[in-house]
Amino acid sequence: MNRVVVRILGSDYNIVSGKNPDQIKSVARYVDGEMNKIKDGNPKLSLLATAIVGSLNIADELFDCCNENEDLHNEIESLKEIMNKPNEEVVEKTEQINNELEQKDLNLIEKDEKIEELEKELKQQNDTIESLNKTTEEMNIELEKYKAEIEALKMEAKEANKRAETAEKMSSEWQNKIYTLQLKYSELESKLKK
Protein backbone atom coordinates (compact mmCIF):
# COMPACT_ATOMS: atom_id res chain seq x y z
CA MET A 1 0.00 0.00 0.00
CA ASN A 2 1.17 3.54 -0.75
CA ARG A 3 0.83 6.45 1.70
CA VAL A 4 0.52 9.89 0.13
CA VAL A 5 -0.11 13.32 1.67
CA VAL A 6 -2.36 15.52 -0.49
CA ARG A 7 -3.64 19.07 -0.02
CA ILE A 8 -7.28 19.93 -0.77
CA LEU A 9 -8.71 23.39 0.01
CA GLY A 10 -5.71 24.20 2.18
CA SER A 11 -5.91 21.08 4.36
CA ASP A 12 -3.55 18.10 4.25
CA TYR A 13 -4.93 14.57 4.05
CA ASN A 14 -3.09 11.26 4.44
CA ILE A 15 -4.24 8.85 1.74
CA VAL A 16 -3.43 5.14 1.86
CA SER A 17 -4.04 3.33 -1.42
CA GLY A 18 -2.77 0.53 -3.59
CA LYS A 19 -2.72 2.90 -6.56
CA ASN A 20 0.28 4.68 -8.02
CA PRO A 21 1.23 7.74 -5.83
CA ASP A 22 1.42 9.98 -8.92
CA GLN A 23 -2.11 9.03 -9.87
CA ILE A 24 -3.36 9.74 -6.33
CA LYS A 25 -1.69 13.19 -6.41
CA SER A 26 -3.12 13.90 -9.84
CA VAL A 27 -6.66 13.02 -8.66
CA ALA A 28 -6.17 15.17 -5.53
CA ARG A 29 -4.99 18.14 -7.64
CA TYR A 30 -8.07 17.77 -9.83
CA VAL A 31 -10.43 17.65 -6.81
CA ASP A 32 -8.62 20.62 -5.22
CA GLY A 33 -8.95 22.57 -8.48
CA GLU A 34 -12.69 21.84 -8.73
CA MET A 35 -13.24 22.79 -5.04
CA ASN A 36 -11.28 26.03 -5.46
CA LYS A 37 -13.34 26.96 -8.54
CA ILE A 38 -16.51 26.58 -6.47
CA LYS A 39 -15.01 28.45 -3.46
CA ASP A 40 -13.78 31.28 -5.72
CA GLY A 41 -17.21 31.51 -7.36
CA ASN A 42 -19.03 31.68 -4.00
CA PRO A 43 -16.69 32.51 -1.06
CA LYS A 44 -19.59 32.39 1.45
CA LEU A 45 -20.10 28.63 1.02
CA SER A 46 -19.03 26.47 3.95
CA LEU A 47 -16.36 23.82 3.52
CA LEU A 48 -19.06 21.11 3.62
CA ALA A 49 -21.25 22.86 1.03
CA THR A 50 -18.22 23.40 -1.21
CA ALA A 51 -17.32 19.70 -0.90
CA ILE A 52 -20.90 18.64 -1.70
CA VAL A 53 -21.19 20.90 -4.76
CA GLY A 54 -17.74 19.80 -5.91
CA SER A 55 -18.67 16.14 -5.45
CA LEU A 56 -21.85 16.68 -7.47
CA ASN A 57 -19.89 18.37 -10.28
CA ILE A 58 -17.28 15.60 -10.37
CA ALA A 59 -20.00 12.91 -10.22
CA ASP A 60 -21.80 14.67 -13.10
CA GLU A 61 -18.58 14.58 -15.16
CA LEU A 62 -18.17 10.90 -14.27
CA PHE A 63 -21.72 10.15 -15.45
CA ASP A 64 -21.06 12.06 -18.69
CA CYS A 65 -17.88 10.02 -19.23
CA CYS A 66 -19.74 6.78 -18.45
CA ASN A 67 -22.50 7.70 -20.92
CA GLU A 68 -19.95 8.62 -23.58
CA ASN A 69 -18.10 5.36 -22.89
CA GLU A 70 -21.36 3.41 -23.20
CA ASP A 71 -22.19 5.23 -26.47
CA LEU A 72 -18.75 4.35 -27.84
CA HIS A 73 -19.19 0.75 -26.70
CA ASN A 74 -22.61 0.57 -28.41
CA GLU A 75 -21.16 2.11 -31.57
CA ILE A 76 -18.36 -0.47 -31.59
CA GLU A 77 -20.85 -3.30 -31.06
CA SER A 78 -22.95 -1.91 -33.92
CA LEU A 79 -19.86 -1.74 -36.13
CA LYS A 80 -18.96 -5.30 -35.15
CA GLU A 81 -22.40 -6.46 -36.28
CA ILE A 82 -22.04 -4.57 -39.56
CA MET A 83 -18.53 -6.00 -40.10
CA ASN A 84 -19.73 -9.55 -39.36
CA LYS A 85 -22.60 -9.31 -41.86
CA PRO A 86 -21.70 -9.36 -45.54
CA ASN A 87 -22.53 -6.01 -47.04
CA GLU A 88 -25.39 -6.75 -49.46
CA GLU A 89 -24.37 -3.95 -51.79
CA VAL A 90 -20.77 -5.19 -51.92
CA VAL A 91 -21.86 -8.81 -52.46
CA GLU A 92 -24.32 -7.76 -55.18
CA LYS A 93 -21.75 -5.54 -56.90
CA THR A 94 -19.09 -8.29 -56.72
CA GLU A 95 -21.49 -10.82 -58.24
CA GLN A 96 -22.43 -8.35 -60.97
CA ILE A 97 -18.75 -7.67 -61.76
CA ASN A 98 -17.97 -11.41 -61.80
CA ASN A 99 -20.91 -12.04 -64.14
CA GLU A 100 -19.75 -9.23 -66.42
CA LEU A 101 -16.21 -10.65 -66.42
CA GLU A 102 -17.48 -14.13 -67.29
CA GLN A 103 -19.61 -12.69 -70.10
CA LYS A 104 -16.66 -10.69 -71.42
CA ASP A 105 -14.47 -13.82 -71.33
CA LEU A 106 -17.11 -15.70 -73.33
CA ASN A 107 -17.33 -12.81 -75.80
CA LEU A 108 -13.54 -12.80 -76.16
CA ILE A 109 -13.49 -16.54 -76.84
CA GLU A 110 -16.24 -16.13 -79.45
CA LYS A 111 -14.40 -13.24 -81.07
CA ASP A 112 -11.11 -15.19 -81.06
CA GLU A 113 -12.88 -18.13 -82.72
CA LYS A 114 -14.44 -15.78 -85.24
CA ILE A 115 -11.02 -14.22 -85.92
CA GLU A 116 -9.51 -17.71 -86.39
CA GLU A 117 -12.38 -18.61 -88.70
CA LEU A 118 -11.95 -15.46 -90.73
CA GLU A 119 -8.17 -15.92 -90.84
CA LYS A 120 -8.69 -19.47 -92.13
CA GLU A 121 -11.09 -18.18 -94.70
CA LEU A 122 -8.61 -15.48 -95.64
CA LYS A 123 -5.85 -18.07 -95.98
CA GLN A 124 -8.08 -20.23 -98.13
CA GLN A 125 -8.81 -17.23 -100.30
CA ASN A 126 -5.10 -16.47 -100.57
CA ASP A 127 -4.33 -20.11 -101.41
CA THR A 128 -7.06 -20.08 -104.00
CA ILE A 129 -5.67 -16.86 -105.45
CA GLU A 130 -2.14 -18.29 -105.54
CA SER A 131 -3.17 -21.64 -106.97
CA LEU A 132 -5.33 -20.07 -109.62
CA ASN A 133 -2.90 -17.21 -110.04
CA LYS A 134 -5.89 -14.90 -110.36
CA THR A 135 -5.71 -11.29 -109.29
CA THR A 136 -9.07 -10.05 -110.44
CA GLU A 137 -10.61 -6.92 -108.94
CA GLU A 138 -13.54 -8.89 -107.53
CA MET A 139 -11.26 -11.16 -105.46
CA ASN A 140 -9.24 -8.18 -104.20
CA ILE A 141 -12.47 -6.48 -103.00
CA GLU A 142 -13.50 -9.67 -101.12
CA LEU A 143 -10.07 -9.95 -99.56
CA GLU A 144 -10.22 -6.35 -98.31
CA LYS A 145 -13.64 -7.05 -96.80
CA TYR A 146 -12.24 -9.93 -94.74
CA LYS A 147 -9.35 -7.78 -93.58
CA ALA A 148 -11.77 -5.06 -92.46
CA GLU A 149 -13.85 -7.61 -90.52
CA ILE A 150 -10.74 -8.93 -88.81
CA GLU A 151 -9.69 -5.41 -87.80
CA ALA A 152 -13.19 -4.65 -86.53
CA LEU A 153 -13.20 -7.84 -84.44
CA LYS A 154 -9.74 -7.06 -83.10
CA MET A 155 -10.98 -3.60 -82.07
CA GLU A 156 -14.00 -5.18 -80.36
CA ALA A 157 -11.71 -7.61 -78.55
CA LYS A 158 -9.47 -4.71 -77.44
CA GLU A 159 -12.51 -2.77 -76.16
CA ALA A 160 -13.76 -5.84 -74.30
CA ASN A 161 -10.33 -6.13 -72.60
CA LYS A 162 -10.56 -2.49 -71.51
CA ARG A 163 -14.00 -3.08 -69.99
CA ALA A 164 -12.69 -6.16 -68.18
CA GLU A 165 -9.85 -4.06 -66.68
CA THR A 166 -12.38 -1.44 -65.52
CA ALA A 167 -14.48 -4.15 -63.84
CA GLU A 168 -11.37 -5.50 -62.05
CA LYS A 169 -10.52 -1.97 -60.87
CA MET A 170 -14.04 -1.53 -59.46
CA SER A 171 -13.72 -4.83 -57.60
CA SER A 172 -10.41 -3.62 -56.10
CA GLU A 173 -12.03 -0.33 -54.99
CA TRP A 174 -14.78 -2.20 -53.13
CA GLN A 175 -12.13 -4.30 -51.36
CA ASN A 176 -10.35 -1.06 -50.35
CA LYS A 177 -13.62 0.32 -48.90
CA ILE A 178 -14.06 -2.83 -46.80
CA TYR A 179 -10.47 -2.49 -45.59
CA THR A 180 -11.11 1.18 -44.61
CA LEU A 181 -14.17 0.13 -42.56
CA GLN A 182 -12.03 -2.46 -40.77
CA LEU A 183 -9.43 0.23 -39.96
CA LYS A 184 -12.14 2.52 -38.51
CA TYR A 185 -13.39 -0.35 -36.40
CA SER A 186 -9.87 -0.99 -35.08
CA GLU A 187 -9.41 2.72 -34.27
CA LEU A 188 -12.71 2.86 -32.35
CA GLU A 189 -11.86 -0.31 -30.45
CA SER A 190 -8.43 1.10 -29.61
CA LYS A 191 -10.02 4.40 -28.49
CA LEU A 192 -12.42 2.52 -26.20
CA LYS A 193 -9.55 0.61 -24.56
CA LYS A 194 -7.79 3.90 -23.75
HUBEL-V342328 format. One record per helix or strand of 2 or more residues. SS is the DSSP state (H for helix, E for strand). FROM is the first residue (numbers start at 0). TO is the last residue. Records with the same first field share a line. If there is no record, write none. Layout:
BEGIN
SS: FROM-TO ; FROM-TO
END
This chain:
BEGIN
E: 1-7 ; 10-16
H: 20-40 ; 46-83 ; 87-131 ; 136-192
END
